[in-house]
Structures are given as structure tokens and as C-alpha cells.
Amino acid sequence: MGRRLTDQERAWRSLSEKEFQSQVIELARLSGWQVAHFHDSRKQVTRANGQKFFIGDKDAKGFPDLVLAKAPTLIFWEMKKELGKTTPEQDEWIAVLQACGMDARVVRPSDWDSVVVPALTRRPDAEG
């Protein structure tokens, strides 16, 4: 039998991607960041007549969920629940953005203290 999860690990796993993303957006806005959230490119809407159509941008499939900007910093984050998996398209976008010198990564609830808070609360002129 494997090791038992800590209370913290259980809490991270219980948080949905939407809940986690809302917390990140709230901290970013409170800290003075501009926030752009890109919805699922596969999202469909059904008209009154029953016809379905995409409202997402299929060309942006896999683009990170959040773009955060606070001069001189620009961040691209793909939000995932604790055990969520990325798609190949998400991995490709992150790799291309990183190759362009951007801070692009997958962020999970367990990254709150080590990635999210330090990135969003540092002074704009601070290194890193």
C-alpha cells in the first residue's frame, strides 16, 4: 500500500481547475496585474433551433488559459487541477512560448506557495 496523502495534498486534489484559476485571477488582479483568460477553444453553444456551433478559436487550440501582464513581465500559464494532464497542443504552445523567452508553464494548486504567490506579488523591478 502506498503512503497516505497529507491534508494539504487532499486539499490540492479537491480543488477544481475553475476554482484554482479563480483564486489565481483574484490574486493577480489584487496585485495589479492585467489578466486575460482564454476560454476552451472547443466550447460549443446550442442555438434555440438546436444547431450547435463553436464559439472558441480553433486556431488557438492549446493556448494557455491565462496571460498575465505587469510591466515589464508577461506570463503565460496553463491552469490544471492537481492531477490534470496537458494535451499535446498545450505542451506545444508552452514549449514555443518558452523558446521565445517567455515565462510559460503549467500551474497546479500545489504550486501556490512556490510559483503563484512569488510570481504575482514580487515587485516589478525585482529579478526573476
Backbone torsions as a table, in degrees:
resi	resn	phi	psi	omega
1	MET	NA	138.9	-179.1
2	GLY	-73.8	174.0	179.8
3	ARG	-70.0	156.8	179.6
4	ARG	-80.9	144.7	177.1
5	LEU	-71.8	145.5	173.7
6	THR	-76.8	165.7	176.2
7	ASP	-59.0	-39.3	179.9
8	GLN	-64.3	-44.0	178.8
9	GLU	-62.8	-39.1	176.8
10	ARG	-64.2	-40.1	179.6
11	ALA	-64.9	-42.8	178.6
12	TRP	-60.9	-43.5	-178.2
13	ARG	-69.0	-25.5	-177.8
14	SER	-80.7	-15.4	-176.8
15	LEU	-80.4	125.7	177.5
16	SER	-75.0	162.0	177.4
17	GLU	-59.9	-41.9	-179.3
18	LYS	-63.2	-43.1	178.4
19	GLU	-63.3	-46.5	-179.5
20	PHE	-62.4	-46.7	179.8
21	GLN	-59.2	-40.7	178.3
22	SER	-61.5	-39.7	178.4
23	GLN	-65.3	-41.3	179.5
24	VAL	-65.1	-45.3	179.4
25	ILE	-61.2	-43.1	179.8
26	GLU	-61.4	-46.4	178.3
27	LEU	-62.4	-42.4	-179.6
28	ALA	-60.5	-48.6	-178.7
29	ARG	-64.2	-41.5	177.9
30	LEU	-63.3	-26.4	-178.7
31	SER	-94.4	6.9	174.1
32	GLY	88.8	16.4	179.5
33	TRP	-87.4	147.0	167.1
34	GLN	-81.7	136.0	-175.7
35	VAL	-125.4	129.1	171.4
36	ALA	-121.6	124.9	178.5
37	HIS	-110.8	125.8	-179.8
38	PHE	-104.1	121.5	-177.2
39	HIS	-75.9	164.8	179.9
40	ASP	-52.4	124.9	-179.1
41	SER	-68.9	-12.4	-179.2
42	ARG	-95.6	2.6	-174.5
43	LYS	-62.4	132.5	178.4
44	GLN	-117.3	152.2	175.5
45	VAL	-124.6	144.2	177.5
46	THR	-107.8	123.6	177.5
47	ARG	-73.6	167.2	179.7
48	ALA	-56.8	-31.4	-179.9
49	ASN	-81.4	2.2	178.1
50	GLY	92.2	-8.0	-180.0
51	GLN	-72.0	133.2	179.0
52	LYS	-102.3	144.9	175.7
53	PHE	-150.2	153.5	179.7
54	PHE	-78.1	139.1	171.6
55	ILE	-110.4	-10.7	177.9
56	GLY	-81.4	166.6	178.2
57	ASP	-93.1	103.9	-177.1
58	LYS	-62.8	-26.3	178.3
59	ASP	-69.1	-20.3	-178.7
60	ALA	-98.2	17.5	-178.5
61	LYS	-52.9	124.3	178.0
62	GLY	91.1	-6.7	-179.7
63	PHE	-61.8	142.7	-177.8
64	PRO	-54.7	147.8	-177.6
65	ASP	-62.6	-40.5	-174.0
66	LEU	-123.7	138.6	167.3
67	VAL	-118.8	123.7	-176.8
68	LEU	-119.0	130.7	-177.4
69	ALA	-133.2	130.5	172.7
70	LYS	-151.7	103.5	-172.2
71	ALA	-46.6	131.3	7.5
72	PRO	-98.9	23.0	-171.5
73	THR	-105.9	138.6	175.9
74	LEU	-130.6	126.9	-175.0
75	ILE	-124.9	139.1	175.6
76	PHE	-120.5	115.1	-178.1
77	TRP	-122.0	130.2	170.4
78	GLU	-95.0	116.6	-176.0
79	MET	-87.5	134.5	177.5
80	LYS	-138.8	147.3	170.0
81	LYS	-67.9	170.9	-169.8
82	GLU	-54.0	-41.7	-177.6
83	LEU	-107.9	13.9	-178.7
84	GLY	-69.4	148.8	-178.8
85	LYS	-109.7	147.2	176.4
86	THR	-85.6	158.2	174.2
87	THR	-90.8	163.7	175.3
88	PRO	-58.2	-36.3	178.7
89	GLU	-65.4	-39.3	177.2
90	GLN	-65.1	-43.5	178.0
91	ASP	-60.4	-40.2	-179.1
92	GLU	-65.8	-45.5	178.2
93	TRP	-59.8	-45.9	-179.0
94	ILE	-61.1	-44.1	-179.8
95	ALA	-63.0	-42.7	-179.9
96	VAL	-65.9	-44.4	179.4
97	LEU	-63.5	-40.6	176.9
98	GLN	-63.1	-40.6	179.1
99	ALA	-64.6	-23.2	176.3
100	CYS	-86.6	4.0	178.3
101	GLY	86.9	11.8	-178.8
102	MET	-87.7	154.3	171.4
103	ASP	-82.3	97.6	-179.8
104	ALA	-129.1	130.7	-177.1
105	ARG	-164.2	168.1	170.5
106	VAL	-89.1	135.0	-179.5
107	VAL	-124.1	133.4	-177.7
108	ARG	-124.1	163.6	179.5
109	PRO	-51.8	-36.2	-179.7
110	SER	-69.2	-9.5	177.2
111	ASP	-89.0	1.1	-174.4
112	TRP	-53.0	-55.5	-175.7
113	ASP	-76.4	-31.5	-174.6
114	SER	-92.3	-25.0	-176.5
115	VAL	-121.6	-56.2	-170.8
116	VAL	-63.7	-58.3	-176.5
117	VAL	-61.4	-48.8	179.0
118	PRO	-59.8	-41.1	-178.2
119	ALA	-67.0	-40.8	-172.9
120	LEU	-89.1	-13.8	-178.1
121	THR	-112.1	-1.3	178.3
122	ARG	-71.7	156.4	175.7
123	ARG	-67.2	142.8	-178.8
124	PRO	-56.8	-30.9	-177.5
125	ASP	-90.3	2.0	-179.6
126	ALA	-75.0	149.6	177.3
127	GLU	-67.9	153.3	170.6
128	GLY	103.0	NA	NA
